[in-house]
Amino acid sequence: MYYLSVNQLLAYKFFGQFLFLIFICYMVLLIATMIMIIREKKIDLSMSSKIKAIFFNPIFLISYVYCAIMALTHKNLDWKKINHG
C-alpha cells in the first residue's frame, strides 16, 4: 500500500487551499461584475456579450492583480530596447 509522506500531505493541503482562495476571488469578482452590469443602464451590449463579460472579466482582473503585485515587488524594472528589423 502506498502512503504519502508528511511533506506530500502538506503540499496537497496547501495546493487545495490555494485553489480555494483563487476560486473565492473569482466568485467575488464575478458577483461584482454582475452587479456592475445590472446597475449600469448605459452599457449597450447584447445579452451574450454581457454573459461573456461576467465570466471573463474576473479572469482579466485576477491577472491584473498578479501583474501589479509583481511590478511592486520586483526592483529590476528597466526598459529594454527591442530592435525591429
C-alpha positions as a printed NumPy array, in Angstrom:
array([[  0.   ,   0.   ,   0.   ],
       [  1.242,   3.483,  -0.842],
       [  1.398,   6.058,   1.945],
       [  2.036,   9.763,   1.485],
       [  4.767,  11.43 ,   3.456],
       [  4.056,  14.374,   5.721],
       [  5.604,  16.792,   3.205],
       [  3.379,  15.479,   0.418],
       [  0.294,  15.81 ,   2.594],
       [  1.211,  19.4  ,   3.455],
       [  1.839,  20.182,  -0.216],
       [ -1.585,  18.795,  -1.195],
       [ -3.248,  20.735,   1.611],
       [ -1.503,  23.975,   0.595],
       [ -2.386,  23.456,  -3.08 ],
       [ -6.022,  22.82 ,  -2.18 ],
       [ -6.175,  25.957,  -0.057],
       [ -4.543,  27.954,  -2.852],
       [ -7.104,  26.741,  -5.395],
       [ -9.915,  27.517,  -2.961],
       [ -8.575,  31.049,  -2.484],
       [ -8.435,  31.612,  -6.245],
       [-11.992,  30.272,  -6.561],
       [-13.254,  32.631,  -3.838],
       [-11.527,  35.602,  -5.503],
       [-13.059,  34.621,  -8.838],
       [-16.549,  34.385,  -7.339],
       [-16.247,  37.77 ,  -5.587],
       [-15.098,  39.429,  -8.808],
       [-17.828,  37.628, -10.771],
       [-20.502,  38.95 ,  -8.415],
       [-19.008,  42.453,  -8.55 ],
       [-19.018,  42.356, -12.356],
       [-22.59 ,  41.095, -12.374],
       [-23.721,  43.892, -10.066],
       [-21.936,  46.484, -12.204],
       [-23.55 ,  45.241, -15.414],
       [-27.017,  45.065, -13.845],
       [-26.862,  48.52 , -12.245],
       [-25.416,  50.391, -15.223],
       [-28.214,  51.025, -17.685],
       [-25.956,  52.76 , -20.241],
       [-23.988,  49.626, -21.143],
       [-25.011,  48.867, -24.721],
       [-24.192,  45.168, -25.038],
       [-26.131,  42.175, -26.228],
       [-27.126,  39.57 , -23.654],
       [-24.477,  37.132, -24.888],
       [-21.787,  39.814, -24.57 ],
       [-22.924,  40.601, -21.035],
       [-22.724,  36.915, -20.082],
       [-19.237,  36.656, -21.591],
       [-18.167,  39.778, -19.701],
       [-19.49 ,  38.378, -16.421],
       [-17.397,  35.211, -16.757],
       [-14.224,  36.573, -18.387],
       [-13.795,  39.917, -16.596],
       [-12.775,  38.243, -13.281],
       [-10.039,  36.316, -15.106],
       [ -8.721,  39.583, -16.54 ],
       [ -8.841,  41.264, -13.126],
       [ -7.041,  38.387, -11.379],
       [ -4.247,  38.537, -13.976],
       [ -4.063,  42.318, -13.492],
       [ -3.66 ,  41.902,  -9.721],
       [ -0.823,  39.426, -10.302],
       [  0.954,  41.857, -12.673],
       [  0.513,  44.751, -10.221],
       [  1.989,  42.737,  -7.345],
       [  4.938,  41.662,  -9.495],
       [  5.556,  45.266, -10.566],
       [  5.537,  46.457,  -6.959],
       [  7.783,  43.727,  -5.582],
       [ 10.464,  43.465,  -8.281],
       [ 13.108,  46.154,  -8.247],
       [ 14.681,  45.467, -11.635],
       [ 12.297,  47.395, -13.871],
       [ 14.429,  48.583, -16.775],
       [ 13.294,  49.356, -20.28 ],
       [ 14.817,  47.036, -22.821],
       [ 15.146,  48.226, -26.402],
       [ 13.615,  45.91 , -28.981],
       [ 15.218,  46.016, -32.41 ],
       [ 12.622,  45.814, -35.171],
       [ 14.096,  44.556, -38.424]])
